[in-house]
Amino acid sequence: MRPRVKRGPAARSKGTAGNENRRFEGERSNFNRHSEDTNARPRRSFRGGNAEDNSRPRRSFRDRKPFEGRERGRRVNPDGDYAVAPKVKVRKPQGSKSVTKQPSSPDTIRLNRFIANSGVCSRREADEYISAGVVTVNGEVVTELGVKVHRDDDVRFNGERLKGEKKVYIIMNKPKDFVTTTSDPHAEKSVMDLISKEMCPERVFPVGRLDKSTTGVLLFTNDGALTETLTHPSYERKKIYQVVLDKNLKKSDFEKILSGIELEDGFIAADALSYLEEKEDHLGIEIHSGRNRIVRRIFESFGYSVKRLDRVYFAGLTKKDLRRGQWRFLTEREIGILKMGSYE
């Protein structure tokens, strides 16, 4: 029996290295044999096909039809048919229920507007409260925006039932140095300060704007539909102003204002223009445009400075019997004229 011989670490590493060298020599000989064999199978080209085969026609990228088999919002099945891409499902908060949206009708109103008309907050804030899940309609939590409710629905905010306010319409003779805004932390005096909360507890908003130095007719209401009708540029409601300039208006400039001028925001022409009290620096101007500071910019474009600007007519309303800073509720007849638009 042949005795076993224990090898040390050096001997074992030497034997392993010898085996590795022999294996490397065998692989190198195989590589040389294949490279010398001209009949061996050629390697495949990166571009496809055999490297020596140049007869195969290649399809140019330009030959492809742009976005072939694609349509917006669709994808192509393996069969070649079009299939609509799946819609992403949005998870709603647990415990919330969606209220079926009602079709538009005079008896329905958007939920955020209903809340805002109740005097709780603005529409934007109402949307945040709805998303937070603190608003219920007929006992169900509503978190979906854009839902419409009936005016007699049980709408609650933090458990307290809200009641839609009645529509209110106010006309004011705006005084000078009051800003036309509902909230401005930098304004010392606002037109909202002139409306008594005891006489008018409803939350009303000014219709349009008069700048701080302009006086005259200013309308207030909580009727959003009427506000949009009176202020949207496409409706072009008639307005009449009395203007006092720092100097006499030239006849040539008088004619140019009537024929029309080009301002930085477009063409504008006065509908009517006249001198008042036989003074060439006192004028009356009629205009339908609702662009910002349009009357002042018209005269400033000719080098005049407007010393006083007073609006005496707006959408069929005047400031008759109202002193500066005074206001009153509109009569039923005046409200009807506003809603029907039966004025110039």
C-alpha positions in Angstrom: 0.0 0.0 0.0 1.3 3.4 -1.1 1.7 5.7 1.9 -0.1 9.0 1.9 2.0 12.1 1.8 0.8 15.3 3.4 1.5 18.4 1.5 2.1 21.7 3.0 0.5 25.0 1.9 3.3 25.9 -0.4 3.1 22.5 -2.2 -0.6 22.8 -2.6 -0.4 26.3 -4.1 2.3 25.1 -6.5 0.1 22.2 -7.7 -2.8 24.5 -8.2 -0.8 27.0 -10.2 0.4 24.1 -12.4 -3.2 23.1 -13.1 -4.2 26.6 -13.9 -1.3 27.0 -16.4 -2.1 23.8 -18.2 -5.8 24.8 -18.5 -4.8 28.3 -19.9 -2.5 26.6 -22.5 -5.3 24.4 -23.7 -7.8 27.3 -24.1 -5.1 29.3 -26.0 -4.6 26.4 -28.4 -8.3 26.1 -29.0 -8.5 29.8 -29.8 -5.7 29.6 -32.3 -7.2 26.6 -34.0 -10.6 28.3 -34.4 -9.0 31.5 -35.7 -7.0 29.5 -38.4 -10.0 27.6 -39.5 -11.4 29.6 -42.4 -14.5 27.4 -42.6 -15.5 28.1 -39.1 -18.9 29.9 -38.6 -18.3 33.7 -38.7 -19.4 35.8 -35.8 -22.6 37.7 -36.0 -22.3 41.4 -36.7 -23.6 44.0 -34.2 -26.0 45.3 -36.8 -27.5 41.9 -37.5 -26.8 39.3 -40.2 -23.4 38.1 -41.2 -20.5 40.5 -41.2 -19.6 39.5 -44.8 -23.2 39.5 -46.0 -23.8 43.1 -47.3 -26.5 42.0 -49.8 -29.3 42.1 -47.1 -31.3 45.3 -47.5 -31.4 47.4 -44.4 -34.4 49.5 -43.3 -33.6 53.1 -42.9 -34.9 54.9 -39.8 -36.4 57.5 -42.1 -38.5 54.9 -43.8 -40.5 54.4 -40.6 -43.8 56.2 -40.3 -43.6 58.6 -37.4 -45.5 57.4 -34.3 -46.7 54.4 -36.3 -49.5 52.5 -34.5 -49.8 55.2 -31.8 -52.6 57.5 -30.9 -53.0 59.8 -28.0 -54.6 58.1 -25.1 -54.6 54.7 -26.9 -52.3 51.7 -27.3 -52.2 48.9 -29.9 -53.0 45.3 -28.9 -51.0 42.4 -30.5 -54.0 41.8 -32.7 -53.7 45.2 -34.2 -56.8 46.6 -32.6 -56.9 49.8 -30.6 -57.6 49.7 -26.9 -58.2 52.6 -24.6 -55.5 53.1 -22.0 -56.7 52.1 -18.5 -57.7 55.0 -16.3 -56.0 55.6 -13.0 -58.3 55.1 -10.0 -58.1 57.7 -7.3 -58.6 56.4 -3.8 -61.0 58.4 -1.6 -60.6 58.9 2.1 -62.2 56.2 4.2 -65.6 57.1 5.6 -66.4 59.7 2.9 -69.2 59.3 0.4 -69.6 61.1 -2.9 -72.8 63.0 -3.6 -74.2 62.6 -7.1 -73.6 65.8 -9.1 -76.8 67.5 -10.0 -77.5 69.0 -13.4 -77.3 72.8 -13.6 -80.6 74.4 -12.6 -81.7 77.6 -10.8 -82.4 75.6 -7.7 -78.8 74.1 -7.4 -75.6 75.8 -6.4 -72.0 74.7 -6.0 -71.2 73.5 -2.5 -68.3 75.9 -2.0 -70.5 78.8 -3.1 -73.2 77.8 -0.7 -70.7 77.8 2.2 -69.3 81.1 1.1 -72.7 82.7 0.9 -73.4 81.6 4.4 -70.6 83.9 5.6 -68.3 81.2 6.9 -65.4 81.7 4.6 -64.4 82.4 1.0 -64.9 79.9 -1.8 -61.2 78.9 -1.8 -61.3 78.2 1.9 -64.5 76.3 1.5 -62.8 74.0 -1.0 -60.1 73.3 1.6 -62.7 72.5 4.3 -64.6 70.2 1.9 -61.4 68.3 1.1 -60.6 68.0 4.8 -64.0 66.2 5.3 -65.6 68.6 7.7 -68.6 69.3 5.5 -71.7 67.1 5.3 -74.7 67.2 2.9 -77.8 65.5 4.1 -75.8 63.5 6.7 -73.1 62.3 4.3 -69.5 63.5 4.4 -68.5 65.2 1.1 -64.9 65.4 0.0 -65.4 65.8 -3.7 -65.0 69.3 -5.2 -67.5 70.7 -7.7 -70.6 69.0 -6.1 -73.8 70.9 -6.5 -76.5 71.0 -3.8 -80.1 72.2 -3.6 -80.7 75.4 -1.6 -82.9 73.5 0.8 -80.4 70.7 1.5 -79.1 70.1 5.0 -75.5 71.4 4.7 -73.4 71.4 7.9 -70.0 72.7 8.7 -68.4 71.0 11.8 -71.9 69.8 12.7 -73.5 73.2 12.5 -76.2 73.7 9.8 -75.6 76.5 7.3 -78.3 78.6 5.8 -77.8 80.2 2.4 -78.0 84.0 2.7 -80.7 86.0 0.9 -79.5 88.1 -2.0 -78.6 91.6 -1.1 -78.0 94.6 -3.5 -76.4 97.9 -2.3 -75.4 101.0 -4.0 -72.8 103.4 -2.5 -71.4 106.9 -3.4 -67.8 106.0 -2.8 -65.7 108.7 -1.2 -62.1 109.5 -2.0 -59.1 107.7 -0.3 -61.1 104.5 0.3 -59.8 101.3 -1.4 -62.2 99.0 -3.1 -61.3 95.6 -1.6 -62.7 93.2 1.0 -59.4 92.6 2.7 -56.2 94.6 2.5 -53.8 94.6 5.5 -52.0 97.7 4.1 -55.1 99.7 3.5 -56.0 102.3 6.1 -59.6 102.7 4.9 -61.8 100.3 2.9 -65.2 100.7 1.4 -66.3 97.7 3.4 -65.9 99.7 6.6 -68.7 102.0 5.5 -71.3 99.2 5.4 -72.9 98.7 8.8 -73.0 95.0 9.9 -76.1 95.7 11.9 -78.0 96.9 8.9 -76.5 94.4 6.5 -75.3 91.2 8.2 -74.9 89.4 4.9 -71.4 89.1 3.4 -71.4 91.3 0.3 -68.6 92.1 -2.2 -68.0 95.2 -4.5 -68.9 94.7 -8.1 -65.8 95.8 -10.1 -63.3 98.3 -8.7 -62.7 102.0 -8.4 -59.2 103.1 -7.6 -58.4 104.9 -4.3 -58.7 108.4 -5.8 -61.9 107.8 -7.8 -65.3 108.5 -6.4 -68.9 107.8 -7.4 -71.3 104.9 -8.1 -70.2 101.5 -6.6 -72.4 98.4 -6.4 -72.2 95.7 -3.7 -73.9 92.3 -3.8 -73.6 88.6 -2.8 -75.1 87.5 -6.1 -72.2 85.9 -7.9 -74.1 85.3 -11.2 -75.0 89.0 -11.5 -71.5 90.1 -10.5 -70.1 88.1 -13.4 -72.6 89.5 -15.8 -71.8 93.1 -14.8 -68.0 92.8 -14.7 -67.1 90.4 -17.6 -65.4 92.3 -20.4 -67.6 90.7 -23.1 -70.7 92.4 -21.7 -69.2 96.0 -21.8 -71.6 97.7 -19.5 -72.1 101.5 -19.9 -70.2 103.8 -17.6 -70.2 107.6 -17.4 -67.5 109.6 -15.7 -67.0 113.3 -14.9 -63.3 114.3 -15.3 -61.4 117.4 -14.1 -58.0 117.8 -15.8 -55.0 119.9 -14.8 -55.3 122.0 -18.0 -57.7 122.6 -20.9 -58.3 119.7 -23.3 -57.2 120.7 -26.8 -59.7 120.3 -29.7 -57.3 118.0 -31.6 -56.9 115.7 -28.6 -60.7 115.8 -28.1 -61.2 114.4 -31.6 -58.5 111.8 -31.2 -60.2 110.4 -28.0 -63.5 110.0 -29.9 -61.9 108.5 -33.0 -59.8 106.1 -30.9 -56.2 105.7 -29.7 -53.8 102.8 -29.2 -52.8 102.0 -25.7 -50.3 99.4 -24.4 -53.2 96.9 -24.0 -55.0 97.6 -27.2 -57.2 100.0 -29.1 -59.8 102.2 -27.2 -62.3 104.8 -28.2 -64.7 106.9 -26.1 -68.4 106.4 -26.9 -69.1 110.0 -26.1 -67.2 113.1 -24.9 -68.3 116.6 -24.0 -67.2 119.7 -22.2 -69.0 120.5 -18.9 -70.0 123.9 -17.6 -68.3 125.6 -20.6 -64.9 124.7 -19.1 -62.5 123.0 -21.3 -60.8 121.2 -18.3 -64.2 119.7 -17.1 -65.4 116.9 -19.2 -67.9 114.1 -19.3 -66.9 110.8 -20.9 -69.0 107.7 -21.7 -67.2 104.4 -22.1 -68.1 100.7 -22.1 -64.6 99.2 -21.5 -63.9 97.7 -18.1 -60.1 97.8 -18.4 -58.1 98.9 -15.3 -57.8 102.7 -14.9 -58.8 103.1 -18.5 -60.2 106.7 -18.2 -57.0 108.0 -16.5 -54.8 106.2 -19.0 -56.6 107.7 -22.0 -55.9 111.3 -20.8 -52.4 110.5 -19.5 -51.5 109.3 -23.0 -51.9 112.9 -24.2 -49.9 114.4 -21.3 -52.9 115.4 -19.1 -53.2 114.7 -15.4 -56.6 113.7 -13.9 -57.2 115.8 -10.8 -60.7 114.4 -10.1 -62.6 111.4 -11.4 -66.2 110.7 -10.5 -68.4 107.8 -11.8 -71.9 109.1 -12.1 -73.5 106.2 -13.9 -73.0 102.4 -13.9 -75.4 99.7 -15.3 -78.5 101.9 -15.1 -77.7 103.2 -11.5 -76.8 106.7 -10.4 -75.8 108.2 -7.1 -78.8 110.4 -6.8 -79.7 111.6 -3.2 -76.5 109.9 -1.9 -73.8 112.0 -0.2 -70.2 110.9 -0.2 -69.9 107.7 1.8 -73.6 107.0 2.0 -75.3 103.8 0.8 -78.7 102.2 0.4 -80.4 99.0 -0.6 -81.7 98.8 -4.2 -85.4 98.7 -4.7 -87.2 95.7 -6.3 -87.6 97.7 -9.5 -83.8 98.5 -9.7 -83.0 94.8 -8.9 -85.3 93.7 -11.7 -83.7 96.1 -14.2 -80.2 94.8 -13.2 -81.2 91.2 -13.7 -83.0 91.7 -16.9 -80.3 94.0 -18.3 -83.0 96.5 -19.5 -80.6 99.5 -19.4 -78.1 101.0 -21.7 
